[in-house]
Amino acid sequence: KYPSNSNPVKWLVLFFLLSFNLSNGAIYYIDSVAGSDTNNGTSEVTAWKNISRVNGITLSLGSKIFLKCGSVWNGQQLKFGGSGTAAFPIIVDQYGTGAKPRINGDGISIANQGVVYLYNQDYIEINNLEITNYPVLPATTNPNSIFFVGIFENGTNPLGADRRGVMVAIKDKGVCNHIYLKNLNIHHIKGQLGNGQGTINGAIPKRTGGIYFTVLDEATGANSRFNDVLIDGCAINYCENTGLAFDNEDNVYYPGGNELALWTARKFTNIKVSNNIIHHIGKNAMIIRCTDETGLIEYNTCYETAVGTTGNTMFTARAKGTVFQYNEGYFNRSTTQNVDPGNIDGSMYDPDYGSVGVIFQYSYSHDNSEGIYWGCNTRGGNNNTTGIPDPEDV
């Protein structure tokens, strides 16, 4: 209500201004050099010092976290609570000028988490950060040097572990909408090199690497899935085991007989991976699982892949109709690396088990161990020698 002797238009304007302010949430600033954790964190001059200061907060819709350019945080993790909305997403970004704000995980290994970690959250946009997660190196070692190859060498190579740069996980949530990762520099993520699904050094190799989206194992029938994901303009390099990957731990294939209904309920929609440069990766540059015809993988450059073990540069699994186009893949080292060498899985593209109608077009493959394309004709462990592909792999 407004007073009877007041202008109703004025009160209506005030109402909308207050609503707009509340909908835009809080703004926090973090500065590793000039900040202080005793500040309130709500302005550039009263910035917090440590990222951990924001981790205990559940952000309201439209909130923003700004990290100061040139800042470096060692051994810390960015893990806040809360979700945005379509109109008011939560945004993490840089402010100021200079180098991207840098979060060094320094080898932290937290089961099923990452240096940047989102759990059951949506409408989040994370931009312009540098992220590493490598065990602390000797002072004389420059991890950015072109001569630094220890991440894939035996002897000097630290043990692998359950490490990721960015991890987005959901469980019993239903649909997770609008997770955007843009212009991130993710490098030197020391996960676990390997080919199998077994646990090595506390990690399942294919779940470690630069960026990992996953639906954790569900027992509730929630059929959680991702919709509207964008990974754009990122640099991902010197990572084990993969550059980026999507997965659902329930592992339902398409069409798989009576699994079709489950796959349809769990498929990932509107997934876009574009304009990324991915190189010096232990196994696969990217693993695109569970996507459908709305998935688009384009304008990515991937090179120096499978430098630690066999692996095709970009492959799908449990996917239907996803389009790969305008990508370049080269220097897949599958047959020349030192760990578990072999003469398979050394191509640019691979529609792997449970892939139907995936489209590869307008792309450039050169200087790869095996070539442009490696196809699977059976999703099981036994070889299909009939010459007729399984219906799950056509």
Order of alpha helices (4+ residues) and beta strands (2+ residues): alpha-beta-beta-beta-beta-beta-beta-beta-beta-beta-beta-beta-beta-beta-beta-beta-alpha-beta-beta-beta-beta-beta-beta-beta-beta-beta-beta-beta-beta
